[in-house]
Amino acid sequence: MSTAAATSTQSRSNPKRSRVAIVTGASRGLGLVIAHALEALGHQLVIGARGERALEGAREELLQHGSDVVAIRGDVSDGSARARWVDAARGCGGLDVLVNNASILGGLGALAELDVQRFDRVLAANTVAPMALTQLALPLLEARHGLIVNITSDAAQGAFPGWGGYGASKAALELMTRTLAEELRERTVSAVLVDPGDLRTALHQEAFPNEDISDRPVPEVTRPFWDWLFQQDLETIHGRRFAAQQEALHGIR
Ligand SMILES: NC(=O)c1ccc[n+]([C@@H]2O[C@H](COP(=O)([O-])OP(=O)(O)OC[C@H]3O[C@@H](n4cnc5c(N)ncnc54)[C@H](OP(=O)(O)O)[C@@H]3O)[C@@H](O)[C@H]2O)c1
């Protein structure tokens, strides 16, 4: 099966849940924590990632909690994978939440030596793909007064040497998300940005390949934030940027 090919499986044992969410990059790390939070709040889930084994593991983990899960393998940079995720949500009855979480680091290094082809791939996955998936999902989200959550990074705001390519992809995502939020005001769809902070994940290890990252918190530390976010009145959070760990640790406003 090619990378973008889909495996789709769904629990049939549960009564249909009425709310539906798509989470990209939900096979591990932060995306899996977000999927668990949405599952606990009664969402049917459409989850995506490239690697089949981890995605299947995530699906089985979520099924143990009794959720309805459609797992579809694919790369966010691939338009046909994006269409399959949105079609799956449509098949579930609609869409309430879209979480654009999947991202690639694409390697770190000074901008002076940045491999521009690699930078193209980073922009395709981290910036273009979330907007393209949003465009596809918008009619479904509009019908349900839905929420778009775009995952960003402090690298979008700090000029950290070596992080310019990845940081630029997230900075562009931030501006597009804030612009989108303004444009969507009349269309009953909300959009927010969430910076999860440093987390002990595969992506973070890739950024610090020779470093022991065991002092970084596990992605589960952000769980209270997600439990809070997905229960908010969308009017009150529309267009905001949240720092998930700060919100979770210092009390959510
Ligand atoms: N960890 C941190 O310290 C940190 C800090 C700030 C922001 N973030 C952001 O948090 C989000 C989640 O990162 P994470 O740390 O949880 O990373 P992670 O543990 O490496 O997980 C990334 C997830 O995305 C999937 N993925 C990656 N590239 C993909 C692609 N092109 N198409 C489809 N799925 C893809 C991965 O599965 P496959 O590889 O199998 O596709 C995996 O499920 C990202 O947006 C990241 O930028 C993380």
The ligand as a MOL file (V3000), in Angstrom:
LIG
                    3D

  0  0  0     0  0            999 V3000
M  V30 BEGIN CTAB
M  V30 COUNTS 48 52 0 0 0
M  V30 BEGIN ATOM
M  V30 1 N 7.0010 18.4910 20.8020 0
M  V30 2 C 7.2300 19.7850 20.9870 0
M  V30 3 O 8.1160 20.1900 21.7790 0
M  V30 4 C 6.4040 20.8010 20.2350 0
M  V30 5 C 6.5720 22.1540 20.5460 0
M  V30 6 C 5.8200 23.1040 19.8690 0
M  V30 7 C 4.9200 22.7040 18.8910 0
M  V30 8 N 4.7870 21.3780 18.5960 0 CHG=1
M  V30 9 C 3.7990 21.0160 17.5750 0
M  V30 10 O 2.9510 20.0110 18.0790 0
M  V30 11 C 2.4300 19.2320 17.0030 0
M  V30 12 C 2.5700 17.7580 17.3060 0
M  V30 13 O 3.9420 17.4420 17.3990 0
M  V30 14 P 4.4930 16.2720 18.3210 0
M  V30 15 O 5.5920 16.8610 19.1040 0
M  V30 16 O 3.3740 15.5760 18.9880 0 CHG=-1
M  V30 17 O 5.1700 15.3450 17.1820 0
M  V30 18 P 5.2470 13.7760 17.0250 0
M  V30 19 O 5.2070 13.0650 18.3150 0
M  V30 20 O 6.4030 13.5620 16.1300 0
M  V30 21 O 3.8710 13.4210 16.2700 0
M  V30 22 C 3.6120 13.9300 14.9960 0
M  V30 23 C 2.3730 13.2540 14.4530 0
M  V30 24 O 2.1030 13.7730 13.1680 0
M  V30 25 C 2.2000 12.7290 12.1860 0
M  V30 26 N 2.7530 13.3270 10.9920 0
M  V30 27 C 3.9530 13.9340 10.8460 0
M  V30 28 N 4.0930 14.3610 9.6030 0
M  V30 29 C 2.9600 14.0380 8.9410 0
M  V30 30 C 2.5290 14.2120 7.6150 0
M  V30 31 N 3.2900 14.8160 6.6930 0
M  V30 32 N 1.3070 13.7640 7.2660 0
M  V30 33 C 0.5110 13.1300 8.1820 0
M  V30 34 N 0.8830 12.9340 9.4490 0
M  V30 35 C 2.1050 13.3800 9.8160 0
M  V30 36 C 3.0720 11.6640 12.8340 0
M  V30 37 O 2.8690 10.3540 12.3250 0
M  V30 38 P 3.7040 9.8460 11.0330 0
M  V30 39 O 5.1250 10.2680 11.2320 0
M  V30 40 O 3.5050 8.3590 11.0520 0
M  V30 41 O 3.0660 10.5030 9.8650 0
M  V30 42 C 2.5510 11.7480 14.2670 0
M  V30 43 O 1.3040 11.1310 14.3820 0
M  V30 44 C 3.1640 19.6970 15.7490 0
M  V30 45 O 2.3560 20.6300 15.0600 0
M  V30 46 C 4.3810 20.4050 16.3060 0
M  V30 47 O 4.8690 21.3780 15.4240 0
M  V30 48 C 5.4960 20.4240 19.2550 0
M  V30 END ATOM
M  V30 BEGIN BOND
M  V30 1 1 1 2
M  V30 2 2 2 3
M  V30 3 1 2 4
M  V30 4 1 4 5
M  V30 5 2 4 48
M  V30 6 2 5 6
M  V30 7 1 6 7
M  V30 8 2 7 8
M  V30 9 1 8 9
M  V30 10 1 8 48
M  V30 11 1 9 10
M  V30 12 1 9 46
M  V30 13 1 10 11
M  V30 14 1 11 12
M  V30 15 1 11 44
M  V30 16 1 12 13
M  V30 17 1 13 14
M  V30 18 2 14 15
M  V30 19 1 14 16
M  V30 20 1 14 17
M  V30 21 1 17 18
M  V30 22 2 18 19
M  V30 23 1 18 20
M  V30 24 1 18 21
M  V30 25 1 21 22
M  V30 26 1 22 23
M  V30 27 1 23 24
M  V30 28 1 23 42
M  V30 29 1 24 25
M  V30 30 1 25 26
M  V30 31 1 25 36
M  V30 32 1 26 27
M  V30 33 1 26 35
M  V30 34 2 27 28
M  V30 35 1 28 29
M  V30 36 1 29 30
M  V30 37 2 29 35
M  V30 38 1 30 31
M  V30 39 2 30 32
M  V30 40 1 32 33
M  V30 41 2 33 34
M  V30 42 1 34 35
M  V30 43 1 36 37
M  V30 44 1 36 42
M  V30 45 1 37 38
M  V30 46 2 38 39
M  V30 47 1 38 40
M  V30 48 1 38 41
M  V30 49 1 42 43
M  V30 50 1 44 45
M  V30 51 1 44 46
M  V30 52 1 46 47
M  V30 END BOND
M  V30 END CTAB
M  END
